[in-house]
């Protein structure tokens, strides 16, 4: 490389660094201004009670169920969709009006100190901790799951003495956090010590999730529009919240018949050609796979059961071994297993040993879509399990409605594809190749 080329390259790198630094400065300035406005606005909200919800799984679903029930009786506002960052909390605070009795805020523990800024904006009157898993464990700088637990515990510790925590008694780390709570605790779960005790949960597709619960020695049946017994935790947490607000179970339970899955979380999509997809493609940490696999195993009435698996995250074991274990389990009750994406090759060694047509591996999502268009038949039940931002598996469904153009990998958009303007446009990569 000549000296002039070297100088040109360095100037380009410097320009990128300056542009990045300016963007970071602008973003931080915007965040600071929004936080100042939100904190000042909070001073006028003397009658609004704040409900904080966190957990490694089920927090968005819990939030939506709380809204479904409470909005039947009060003016309620929530953070939008699955958004749970500090700036979203601040923007939601700014949208709260004096008429709102409750503001429901979802908090994500995506790094150390993630809760510090939001909890300077509001003090929860009710706080929910659904469970503690290993999501984002790499961001906790060696502290692992204990660091995650400590961050989530900040929400419970922020409660006043007259506040209420709704906690999962079946999670040992959550239980320890609850012992330190200075307010009232409503325990939910299967343990005998639960305030809202789960006696039974069934979800054998196509039948919806039905719960039998006990509270103060009374038995209640809860019928929902959901699928997957693991969603029982979110249902119980929501019922715990509404009890804390003064709404009775007799008032709350009938509302849950209208509870529908949150997008990308055990969400059925029934196609015109008779194929049914179950979208569980929001995220796929290793510890979360057991529940949707159990759902697929127990499902009845399907012509065939098919599992489409994208990127599996949050594990420390050998990746090929992880993918191998998934295959070993799924092949016991699934007719076709499809691995897709950048990590699909990890299943190659298993395929070589199996030499079976029941296992298909695709590096490109577009190739997997073409295969599934040919292979799927009316009556098939297809589980989509992947990491939304990495895989965008929803495109496998959208491509069956109308041929899509964008097959980019790692586009960086943290949203589902049906709301993306690039879906039916050539991706930038494809344009560069032409």
VOPAGU-2260 file (C-alpha; in pm, 1 decimal, decimal comma):
REM VOPAGU-2260
SITE   aa  ch    i         X         Y         Z
SITE  UNK   A    0       0,0       0,0       0,0
SITE  UNK   A    1     142,0     340,3    -101,6
SITE  UNK   A    2     179,1     626,3     143,7
SITE  UNK   A    3    -103,0     820,9     -22,4
SITE  UNK   A    4    -333,9     519,0      -0,8
SITE  UNK   A    5    -240,7     472,6     363,0
SITE  UNK   A    6    -318,2     837,8     438,4
SITE  UNK   A    7    -648,3     815,5     251,3
SITE  UNK   A    8    -746,6     504,0     445,5
SITE  UNK   A    9    -657,8     667,1     777,4
SITE  UNK   A   10    -853,5     981,5     691,4
SITE  UNK   A   11   -1154,0     763,6     605,2
SITE  UNK   A   12   -1124,0     578,4     937,3
SITE  UNK   A   13   -1092,7     909,9    1119,2
SITE  UNK   A   14   -1402,3    1039,1     942,9
SITE  UNK   A   15   -1598,7     729,3    1049,5
SITE  UNK   A   16   -1478,3     768,8    1408,7
SITE  UNK   A   17   -1577,7    1137,3    1415,4
SITE  UNK   A   18   -1917,7    1057,7    1266,4
SITE  UNK   A   19   -1971,6     779,6    1522,2
SITE  UNK   A   20   -1858,9    1003,6    1810,3
SITE  UNK   A   21   -2094,0    1280,4    1697,1
SITE  UNK   A   22   -2385,3    1036,2    1667,4
SITE  UNK   A   23   -2311,2     904,2    2016,7
SITE  UNK   A   24   -2293,2    1259,3    2156,2
SITE  UNK   A   25   -2620,4    1355,6    1984,4
SITE  UNK   A   26   -2795,6    1045,4    2117,9
SITE  UNK   A   27   -2673,0    1106,0    2472,6
SITE  UNK   A   28   -2779,0    1471,4    2454,1
SITE  UNK   A   29   -3127,5    1366,5    2336,3
SITE  UNK   A   30   -3149,2    1105,1    2612,5
SITE  UNK   A   31   -3049,5    1360,1    2878,3
SITE  UNK   A   32   -3307,8    1614,2    2759,9
SITE  UNK   A   33   -3584,9    1353,4    2754,3
SITE  UNK   A   34   -3493,5    1235,8    3104,0
SITE  UNK   A   35   -3498,3    1588,5    3241,8
SITE  UNK   A   36   -3840,3    1651,9    3086,4
SITE  UNK   A   37   -3973,8    1315,7    3209,7
SITE  UNK   A   38   -3853,4    1375,6    3563,2
SITE  UNK   A   39   -4014,0    1719,7    3574,9
SITE  UNK   A   40   -4335,1    1578,9    3428,1
SITE  UNK   A   41   -4342,2    1307,6    3694,3
SITE  UNK   A   42   -4384,8    1575,9    3962,1
SITE  UNK   A   43   -4734,3    1649,2    3830,4
SITE  UNK   A   44   -4844,3    1282,6    3835,4
SITE  UNK   A   45   -4944,8    1263,5    4199,0
SITE  UNK   A   46   -5235,9    1023,4    4145,2
SITE  UNK   A   47   -5077,7     779,6    3898,6
SITE  UNK   A   48   -4948,2     449,7    4037,0
SITE  UNK   A   49   -4655,2     285,6    3861,2
SITE  UNK   A   50   -4628,3     -87,2    3797,0
SITE  UNK   A   51   -4280,9    -215,0    3704,6
SITE  UNK   A   52   -4238,1    -551,9    3533,9
SITE  UNK   A   53   -3913,9    -736,9    3467,6
SITE  UNK   A   54   -3787,1   -1092,5    3421,5
SITE  UNK   A   55   -3586,4   -1299,4    3176,9
SITE  UNK   A   56   -3902,2   -1428,3    3009,9
SITE  UNK   A   57   -4268,4   -1338,3    3010,0
SITE  UNK   A   58   -4245,9    -970,4    3100,2
SITE  UNK   A   59   -4410,3    -836,7    2782,8
SITE  UNK   A   60   -4683,9   -1099,1    2802,4
SITE  UNK   A   61   -4741,7   -1015,1    3169,9
SITE  UNK   A   62   -4757,8    -645,2    3085,0
SITE  UNK   A   63   -5015,8    -702,9    2812,6
SITE  UNK   A   64   -5235,1    -916,1    3040,1
SITE  UNK   A   65   -5220,4    -652,9    3313,6
SITE  UNK   A   66   -5330,0    -393,1    3061,9
SITE  UNK   A   67   -5607,6    -618,0    2929,2
SITE  UNK   A   68   -5761,1    -655,2    3275,2
SITE  UNK   A   69   -5693,2    -316,4    3434,5
SITE  UNK   A   70   -5801,8    -113,0    3131,8
SITE  UNK   A   71   -6148,7    -260,0    3175,7
SITE  UNK   A   72   -6180,1     -63,5    3500,6
SITE  UNK   A   73   -5927,2     221,8    3488,2
SITE  UNK   A   74   -5736,6     453,5    3256,5
SITE  UNK   A   75   -5406,0     274,4    3191,5
SITE  UNK   A   76   -5095,3     343,1    2981,8
SITE  UNK   A   77   -4801,9     108,4    2911,7
SITE  UNK   A   78   -4464,2      98,5    2743,9
SITE  UNK   A   79   -4515,2      -3,1    2377,7
SITE  UNK   A   80   -4469,3    -355,0    2239,2
SITE  UNK   A   81   -4155,3    -526,1    2377,5
SITE  UNK   A   82   -3962,1    -201,3    2413,3
SITE  UNK   A   83   -3804,0    -167,1    2756,6
SITE  UNK   A   84   -3494,1      55,2    2733,9
SITE  UNK   A   85   -3439,6     367,3    2949,3
SITE  UNK   A   86   -3533,1     606,8    2668,7
SITE  UNK   A   87   -3860,3     418,8    2611,3
SITE  UNK   A   88   -3938,0     444,7    2982,4
SITE  UNK   A   89   -3877,0     821,6    2968,9
SITE  UNK   A   90   -4090,8     865,0    2657,4
SITE  UNK   A   91   -4371,0     664,4    2817,4
SITE  UNK   A   92   -4349,9     882,2    3128,2
SITE  UNK   A   93   -4395,3    1189,8    2911,6
SITE  UNK   A   94   -4710,5    1036,8    2761,3
SITE  UNK   A   95   -4874,5     979,1    3101,5
SITE  UNK   A   96   -5166,0    1211,0    3174,8
SITE  UNK   A   97   -5335,5    1295,6    3503,6
SITE  UNK   A   98   -5631,5    1079,2    3401,6
SITE  UNK   A   99   -5415,8     764,3    3406,8
SITE  UNK   A  100   -5466,0     560,7    3721,6
SITE  UNK   A  101   -5185,9     317,9    3632,6
SITE  UNK   A  102   -4871,9     330,5    3421,1
SITE  UNK   A  103   -4725,3     -13,0    3344,1
SITE  UNK   A  104   -4353,7      -7,5    3267,4
SITE  UNK   A  105   -4153,3    -300,2    3130,8
SITE  UNK   A  106   -3784,5    -297,1    3221,1
SITE  UNK   A  107   -3510,0    -496,1    3046,8
SITE  UNK   A  108   -3189,9    -590,6    3230,9
SITE  UNK   A  109   -2968,2    -588,2    2921,5
SITE  UNK   A  110   -2650,6    -475,1    3101,1
SITE  UNK   A  111   -2507,3    -369,7    3435,7
SITE  UNK   A  112   -2683,1     -57,2    3559,5
SITE  UNK   A  113   -2971,2     -86,1    3310,5
SITE  UNK   A  114   -3226,2      -6,2    3583,6
SITE  UNK   A  115   -3042,9     289,1    3737,4
SITE  UNK   A  116   -3180,3     564,7    3513,6
SITE  UNK   A  117   -3539,7     436,8    3487,8
SITE  UNK   A  118   -3568,5     398,8    3866,0
SITE  UNK   A  119   -3467,0     762,7    3904,1
SITE  UNK   A  120   -3779,8     849,6    3706,3
SITE  UNK   A  121   -4039,5     647,0    3891,8
SITE  UNK   A  122   -4092,6     447,2    4209,8
SITE  UNK   A  123   -4306,5     140,0    4157,3
SITE  UNK   A  124   -4608,7      81,6    4378,7
SITE  UNK   A  125   -4628,3    -270,6    4237,3
SITE  UNK   A  126   -4325,6    -464,5    4104,6
SITE  UNK   A  127   -4320,1    -795,8    3918,9
SITE  UNK   A  128   -4028,7   -1036,8    3871,8
SITE  UNK   A  129   -4131,4   -1330,6    3652,5
SITE  UNK   A  130   -3808,3   -1535,6    3656,9
SITE  UNK   A  131   -3431,9   -1512,1    3622,4
SITE  UNK   A  132   -3248,2   -1674,6    3332,0
SITE  UNK   A  133   -2920,8   -1622,9    3149,4
SITE  UNK   A  134   -3032,7   -1364,6    2893,2
SITE  UNK   A  135   -2759,4   -1107,4    2817,5
SITE  UNK   A  136   -2516,5   -1287,9    3050,3
SITE  UNK   A  137   -2218,3   -1176,4    2838,6
SITE  UNK   A  138   -2307,7    -812,7    2911,4
SITE  UNK   A  139   -2269,5    -872,8    3284,1
SITE  UNK   A  140   -1890,7    -892,9    3262,8
SITE  UNK   A  141   -1826,4   -1222,7    3434,9
SITE  UNK   A  142   -2095,6   -1184,2    3699,7
SITE  UNK   A  143   -2317,7   -1430,7    3515,7
SITE  UNK   A  144   -2666,0   -1509,1    3633,8
SITE  UNK   A  145   -2598,8   -1365,9    3980,3
SITE  UNK   A  146   -2525,7   -1028,4    3818,8
SITE  UNK   A  147   -2851,3   -1054,0    3623,5
SITE  UNK   A  148   -3038,7   -1136,3    3944,9
SITE  UNK   A  149   -2882,4    -839,7    4125,1
SITE  UNK   A  150   -2987,9    -600,6    3847,8
SITE  UNK   A  151   -3346,1    -726,8    3842,2
SITE  UNK   A  152   -3360,6    -713,6    4223,0
SITE  UNK   A  153   -3325,8    -334,0    4203,1
SITE  UNK   A  154   -3688,4    -308,5    4092,1
SITE  UNK   A  155   -3809,5    -498,4    4400,0
SITE  UNK   A  156   -3577,7    -301,3    4627,6
SITE  UNK   A  157   -3727,5      23,5    4493,8
SITE  UNK   A  158   -4071,4     -57,2    4638,3
SITE  UNK   A  159   -4196,3     152,6    4929,6
SITE  UNK   A  160   -4308,4     -16,3    5250,2
SITE  UNK   A  161   -4671,8       3,0    5136,4
SITE  UNK   A  162   -4580,9    -141,1    4795,4
SITE  UNK   A  163   -4643,4    -492,2    4665,1
SITE  UNK   A  164   -4411,1    -737,1    4489,1
SITE  UNK   A  165   -4550,6   -1013,3    4267,9
SITE  UNK   A  166   -4288,2   -1285,8    4262,4
SITE  UNK   A  167   -4239,2   -1636,4    4121,8
SITE  UNK   A  168   -4195,6   -1864,1    4421,9
SITE  UNK   A  169   -4076,7   -2152,8    4201,0
SITE  UNK   A  170   -3761,0   -1963,1    4096,9
SITE  UNK   A  171   -3501,2   -1997,4    4373,5
SITE  UNK   A  172   -3326,6   -1668,6    4294,0
SITE  UNK   A  173   -3654,2   -1478,1    4280,5
SITE  UNK   A  174   -3751,5   -1635,3    4610,6
SITE  UNK   A  175   -3431,9   -1510,0    4773,8
SITE  UNK   A  176   -3498,1   -1159,4    4642,8
SITE  UNK   A  177   -3849,9   -1176,5    4784,7
SITE  UNK   A  178   -3719,3   -1249,9    5131,6
SITE  UNK   A  179   -3555,3    -906,3    5130,8
SITE  UNK   A  180   -3863,4    -718,8    5008,7
SITE  UNK   A  181   -3976,1    -451,4    5253,8
SITE  UNK   A  182   -4330,2    -443,0    5115,7
SITE  UNK   A  183   -4603,3    -703,3    5078,4
SITE  UNK   A  184   -4533,1   -1007,1    4860,2
SITE  UNK   A  185   -4787,2   -1191,6    4646,0
SITE  UNK   A  186   -4621,4   -1523,0    4561,7
SITE  UNK   A  187   -4725,3   -1705,8    4244,0
SITE  UNK   A  188   -4634,8   -2058,1    4131,1
SITE  UNK   A  189   -4680,4   -2426,5    4206,8
SITE  UNK   A  190   -4517,5   -2425,4    4550,6
SITE  UNK   A  191   -4754,4   -2474,7    4845,3
SITE  UNK   A  192   -4649,4   -2138,6    4983,1
SITE  UNK   A  193   -4785,9   -1948,4    4682,7
SITE  UNK   A  194   -5057,9   -1687,8    4734,7
SITE  UNK   A  195   -5184,3   -1767,4    4386,0
SITE  UNK   A  196   -5105,6   -2135,7    4353,5
SITE  UNK   A  197   -5104,3   -2315,7    4020,1
SITE  UNK   A  198   -5264,9   -2656,8    4064,4
SITE  UNK   A  199   -5274,7   -2756,6    3698,3
SITE  UNK   A  200   -5202,7   -2617,1    3352,9
SITE  UNK   A  201   -5292,5   -2779,1    3021,1
SITE  UNK   A  202   -5225,4   -2663,1    2667,2
SITE  UNK   A  203   -5262,6   -2945,1    2417,4
SITE  UNK   A  204   -5288,8   -2777,9    2079,2
SITE  UNK   A  205   -5532,1   -2686,2    1932,0
SITE  UNK   A  206   -5693,1   -2643,3    2274,2
SITE  UNK   A  207   -5590,4   -2321,0    2453,0
SITE  UNK   A  208   -5405,6   -2283,9    2780,4
SITE  UNK   A  209   -5631,7   -2358,8    3076,6
SITE  UNK   A  210   -5527,6   -2316,5    3439,2
SITE  UNK   A  211   -5661,8   -2439,4    3769,0
SITE  UNK   A  212   -5550,0   -2209,7    4049,6
SITE  UNK   A  213   -5606,8   -2177,0    4422,1
SITE  UNK   A  214   -5627,3   -1853,1    4618,3
SITE  UNK   A  215   -5735,1   -1830,9    4982,2
SITE  UNK   A  216   -5867,2   -2189,7    4965,7
SITE  UNK   A  217   -6091,0   -2115,1    4669,4
SITE  UNK   A  218   -6041,8   -2296,6    4337,3
SITE  UNK   A  219   -6067,5   -2105,2    4009,1
SITE  UNK   A  220   -6053,9   -2218,8    3648,0
SITE  UNK   A  221   -5880,5   -1977,6    3409,2
SITE  UNK   A  222   -5941,7   -2016,5    3035,8
SITE  UNK   A  223   -5720,5   -1813,4    2802,5
SITE  UNK   A  224   -5659,9   -1770,5    2431,6
SITE  UNK   A  225   -5294,7   -1870,9    2472,0
SITE  UNK   A  226   -5079,8   -2173,1    2386,9
SITE  UNK   A  227   -4800,7   -2324,1    2594,6
SITE  UNK   A  228   -4810,4   -2413,0    2964,3
SITE  UNK   A  229   -4503,8   -2195,2    3030,8
SITE  UNK   A  230   -4724,4   -1888,2    2976,5
SITE  UNK   A  231   -4904,5   -1979,7    3299,5
SITE  UNK   A  232   -4640,8   -1778,4    3486,1
SITE  UNK   A  233   -4739,3   -1460,0    3302,2
SITE  UNK   A  234   -5108,5   -1525,0    3365,6
SITE  UNK   A  235   -5045,8   -1573,0    3738,0
SITE  UNK   A  236   -4824,4   -1262,9    3757,3
SITE  UNK   A  237   -5094,7   -1053,1    3590,8
SITE  UNK   A  238   -5355,9   -1185,7    3832,6
SITE  UNK   A  239   -5121,2   -1102,9    4120,7
SITE  UNK   A  240   -5089,6    -745,4    3993,8
SITE  UNK   A  241   -5463,6    -691,4    3961,7
SITE  UNK   A  242   -5518,8    -830,4    4310,8
SITE  UNK   A  243   -5269,7    -572,5    4437,5
SITE  UNK   A  244   -5475,4    -297,2    4270,5
SITE  UNK   A  245   -5799,0    -409,5    4437,0
SITE  UNK   A  246   -5956,5    -587,5    4139,2
SITE  UNK   A  247   -6093,8    -927,9    4243,8
SITE  UNK   A  248   -6024,7   -1261,0    4074,5
SITE  UNK   A  249   -6395,4   -1286,8    3994,5
SITE  UNK   A  250   -6361,4    -962,8    3797,4
SITE  UNK   A  251   -6025,0   -1043,2    3639,4
SITE  UNK   A  252   -6045,6   -1407,2    3530,0
SITE  UNK   A  253   -6327,0   -1368,4    3272,1
SITE  UNK   A  254   -6119,3   -1104,9    3092,5
SITE  UNK   A  255   -5843,9   -1356,1    3021,1
SITE  UNK   A  256   -6057,6   -1544,0    2771,2
SITE  UNK   A  257   -5966,0   -1251,8    2543,4
SITE  UNK   A  258   -5593,4   -1284,9    2611,8
SITE  UNK   A  259   -5406,8   -1351,4    2287,9
SITE  UNK   A  260   -5037,4   -1426,9    2233,8
SITE  UNK   A  261   -4796,3   -1138,5    2206,2
SITE  UNK   A  262   -4638,5   -1123,4    1860,5
SITE  UNK   A  263   -4357,6   -1373,4    1821,4
SITE  UNK   A  264   -4434,2   -1556,6    2146,1
SITE  UNK   A  265   -4620,3   -1882,9    2086,0
SITE  UNK   A  266   -4834,8   -1701,8    1829,8
SITE  UNK   A  267   -5039,1   -1921,6    1592,7
SITE  UNK   A  268   -5052,7   -1813,4    1227,3
SITE  UNK   A  269   -5297,5   -2019,6    1021,5
SITE  UNK   A  270   -5230,1   -2003,3     648,7
SITE  UNK   A  271   -5489,1   -2024,8     372,6
SITE  UNK   A  272   -5327,8   -2347,5     249,7
SITE  UNK   A  273   -5395,0   -2522,6     582,5
SITE  UNK   A  274   -5042,3   -2495,7     727,4
SITE  UNK   A  275   -5025,7   -2365,2    1085,6
SITE  UNK   A  276   -4717,2   -2186,9    1211,4
SITE  UNK   A  277   -4643,6   -2128,3    1578,3
SITE  UNK   A  278   -4423,6   -1820,6    1594,6
SITE  UNK   A  279   -4189,9   -1828,6    1892,7
SITE  UNK   A  280   -3923,4   -1630,1    1712,1
SITE  UNK   A  281   -3863,7   -1337,0    1945,7
SITE  UNK   A  282   -3560,1   -1494,9    2108,9
SITE  UNK   A  283   -3406,3   -1838,4    2160,9
SITE  UNK   A  284   -3172,2   -1862,5    2460,5
SITE  UNK   A  285   -3087,1   -2225,4    2526,3
SITE  UNK   A  286   -3273,6   -2236,6    2856,3
SITE  UNK   A  287   -3598,4   -2131,6    2682,0
SITE  UNK   A  288   -3616,1   -2419,7    2430,8
SITE  UNK   A  289   -3767,6   -2681,9    2657,2
SITE  UNK   A  290   -4110,9   -2516,9    2684,3
SITE  UNK   A  291   -4191,4   -2480,2    2310,4
SITE  UNK   A  292   -4046,8   -2825,2    2243,3
SITE  UNK   A  293   -4280,0   -2965,9    2509,8
SITE  UNK   A  294   -4570,9   -2785,6    2344,3
SITE  UNK   A  295   -4486,2   -2941,2    2006,8
SITE  UNK   A  296   -4451,2   -3286,9    2160,7
SITE  UNK   A  297   -4794,3   -3270,6    2323,9
SITE  UNK   A  298   -4980,2   -3115,6    2028,1
SITE  UNK   A  299   -5248,1   -3332,6    1867,7
SITE  UNK   A  300   -5438,2   -3336,4    1541,2
SITE  UNK   A  301   -5150,1   -3229,4    1316,1
SITE  UNK   A  302   -5070,3   -3414,9     994,5
SITE  UNK   A  303   -4700,6   -3365,7    1070,3
SITE  UNK   A  304   -4501,6   -3181,4    1334,7
SITE  UNK   A  305   -4215,1   -2969,5    1204,8
SITE  UNK   A  306   -3953,0   -2767,0    1393,6
SITE  UNK   A  307   -3765,3   -2481,2    1224,6
SITE  UNK   A  308   -3474,2   -2369,4    1442,3
SITE  UNK   A  309   -3269,6   -2053,1    1392,1
SITE  UNK   A  310   -2994,9   -1912,3    1613,9
SITE  UNK   A  311   -2970,1   -2056,8    1964,8
SITE  UNK   A  312   -2807,4   -1817,1    2211,2
SITE  UNK   A  313   -2680,5   -1788,7    2567,6
SITE  UNK   A  314   -2490,9   -2112,6    2619,9
SITE  UNK   A  315   -2135,4   -2193,5    2720,7
SITE  UNK   A  316   -2108,6   -2558,7    2613,4
SITE  UNK   A  317   -1975,9   -2680,1    2278,8
SITE  UNK   A  318   -2214,4   -2548,8    2013,8
SITE  UNK   A  319   -2219,9   -2868,4    1807,4
SITE  UNK   A  320   -2310,7   -3062,4    2119,3
SITE  UNK   A  321   -2596,9   -2819,4    2192,6
SITE  UNK   A  322   -2740,3   -2852,0    1843,4
SITE  UNK   A  323   -2692,9   -3227,4    1861,4
SITE  UNK   A  324   -2893,9   -3250,7    2182,6
SITE  UNK   A  325   -3174,5   -3053,1    2022,9
SITE  UNK   A  326   -3185,8   -3296,7    1732,7
SITE  UNK   A  327   -3179,3   -3599,6    1962,4
SITE  UNK   A  328   -3483,1   -3468,9    2149,2
SITE  UNK   A  329   -3683,3   -3342,2    1853,5
SITE  UNK   A  330   -3645,8   -3653,0    1638,9
SITE  UNK   A  331   -3843,8   -3850,2    1900,0
SITE  UNK   A  332   -4167,9   -3669,5    1813,9
SITE  UNK   A  333   -4106,1   -3440,1    1513,7
SITE  UNK   A  334   -4143,9   -3546,0    1150,5
SITE  UNK   A  335   -3909,2   -3284,1    1005,8
SITE  UNK   A  336   -3633,4   -3071,2    1163,7
SITE  UNK   A  337   -3500,7   -2767,7     974,9
SITE  UNK   A  338   -3196,9   -2572,4    1094,4
SITE  UNK   A  339   -3144,4   -2238,9     926,3
SITE  UNK   A  340   -2902,1   -1946,8     946,2
SITE  UNK   A  341   -2538,2   -1875,7    1009,1
SITE  UNK   A  342   -2516,2   -2135,7    1287,2
SITE  UNK   A  343   -2695,9   -2413,5    1098,2
SITE  UNK   A  344   -2364,7   -2576,5    1006,6
SITE  UNK   A  345   -2329,9   -2678,7    1372,0
SITE  UNK   A  346   -2583,9   -2951,5    1301,1
SITE  UNK   A  347   -2390,8   -3085,9    1001,6
SITE  UNK   A  348   -2198,1   -3347,1    1196,7
SITE  UNK   A  349   -2525,3   -3488,7    1325,9
SITE  UNK   A  350   -2676,3   -3496,6     977,8
SITE  UNK   A  351   -2375,3   -3687,1     844,8
SITE  UNK   A  352   -2423,3   -3946,7    1116,0
SITE  UNK   A  353   -2801,8   -3959,2    1082,1
SITE  UNK   A  354   -2813,6   -3965,4     700,9
SITE  UNK   A  355   -3183,2   -3888,8     729,6
SITE  UNK   A  356   -3419,7   -3676,2     521,9
SITE  UNK   A  357   -3595,1   -3572,0     843,3
SITE  UNK   A  358   -3309,4   -3328,3     907,7
SITE  UNK   A  359   -3255,2   -3037,7     668,4
SITE  UNK   A  360   -2989,9   -2765,6     703,3
SITE  UNK   A  361   -2985,2   -2431,5     521,3
SITE  UNK   A  362   -2729,0   -2155,6     550,4
SITE  UNK   A  363   -2955,7   -1907,2     373,1
SITE  UNK   A  364   -3309,0   -1829,5     490,8
SITE  UNK   A  365   -3416,8   -1784,2     129,7
SITE  UNK   A  366   -3319,1   -2144,0      54,9
SITE  UNK   A  367   -3514,8   -2265,5     357,0
SITE  UNK   A  368   -3819,2   -2070,1     239,4
SITE  UNK   A  369   -3805,2   -2230,3    -105,9
SITE  UNK   A  370   -3776,6   -2574,8      51,5
SITE  UNK   A  371   -4067,1   -2520,0     290,1
SITE  UNK   A  372   -4290,0   -2391,6       9,9
SITE  UNK   A  373   -4243,8   -2726,6    -160,2
SITE  UNK   A  374   -4245,2   -2947,1     148,5
SITE  UNK   A  375   -4526,3   -2818,3     369,9
SITE  UNK   A  376   -4876,9   -2958,4     333,7
SITE  UNK   A  377   -5221,4   -2878,8     471,9
SITE  UNK   A  378   -5247,5   -2998,7     830,4
SITE  UNK   A  379   -4878,3   -2943,3     915,9
SITE  UNK   A  380   -4795,5   -2776,7    1247,4
SITE  UNK   A  381   -4470,3   -2578,6    1221,7
SITE  UNK   A  382   -4284,8   -2434,8    1520,0
SITE  UNK   A  383   -4059,3   -2139,2    1436,7
SITE  UNK   A  384   -3798,7   -2093,1    1711,8
SITE  UNK   A  385   -3522,7   -1839,5    1664,5
SITE  UNK   A  386   -3368,1   -1511,5    1768,6
SITE  UNK   A  387   -3565,1   -1229,1    1612,6
SITE  UNK   A  388   -3285,6    -981,6    1548,4
SITE  UNK   A  389   -3046,6   -1246,4    1413,9
SITE  UNK   A  390   -3284,0   -1464,7    1212,7
SITE  UNK   A  391   -3602,8   -1276,8    1119,7
SITE  UNK   A  392   -3777,2   -1612,3    1072,4
SITE  UNK   A  393   -4109,2   -1437,0    1016,5
SITE  UNK   A  394   -4000,5   -1402,7     655,1
SITE  UNK   A  395   -4068,4   -1775,9     609,7
SITE  UNK   A  396   -4436,3   -1693,8     664,7
SITE  UNK   A  397   -4449,0   -1362,2     479,7
SITE  UNK   A  398   -4287,8   -1516,3     172,2
SITE  UNK   A  399   -4584,6   -1753,8     146,1
SITE  UNK   A  400   -4826,3   -1459,1     119,1
SITE  UNK   A  401   -4624,5   -1258,8    -129,9
SITE  UNK   A  402   -4273,8   -1307,7    -264,1
SITE  UNK   A  403   -4041,7   -1092,3     -56,7
SITE  UNK   A  404   -3718,7    -931,2    -175,6
SITE  UNK   A  405   -3518,5    -864,2     140,1
SITE  UNK   A  406   -3319,1   -1166,3     256,4
SITE  UNK   A  407   -3049,8    -973,1     438,3
SITE  UNK   A  408   -2875,2   -1125,1     736,3
SITE  UNK   A  409   -2803,6    -917,2    1045,8
SITE  UNK   A  410   -2976,0    -609,1     909,8
SITE  UNK   A  411   -2959,2    -452,5    1255,8
SITE  UNK   A  412   -3330,2    -375,2    1279,3
SITE  UNK   A  413   -3475,0    -481,1    1612,7
SITE  UNK   A  414   -3829,1    -528,6    1486,0
SITE  UNK   A  415   -4039,5    -785,7    1307,5
SITE  UNK   A  416   -4024,7    -787,7     929,8
SITE  UNK   A  417   -4391,6    -717,7     855,4
SITE  UNK   A  418   -4339,3    -357,7     971,0
SITE  UNK   A  419   -4020,0    -305,4     768,5
SITE  UNK   A  420   -4022,4     -88,1     456,0
SITE  UNK   A  421   -3737,5    -297,8     308,8
SITE  UNK   A  422   -3938,1    -620,8     295,4
SITE  UNK   A  423   -4040,3    -594,7     -68,1
SITE  UNK   A  424   -3732,8    -402,7    -183,2
SITE  UNK   A  425   -3400,5    -546,0    -291,9
SITE  UNK   A  426   -3156,5    -555,5      -0,5
SITE  UNK   A  427   -2850,1    -332,1     -19,4
SITE  UNK   A  428   -2631,1    -639,6     -52,1
SITE  UNK   A  429   -2827,5    -765,1    -350,4
SITE  UNK   A  430   -2811,4    -421,9    -512,9
SITE  UNK   A  431   -2434,5    -414,2    -475,6
SITE  UNK   A  432   -2404,7    -751,9    -645,7
SITE  UNK   A  433   -2599,4    -637,0    -953,3
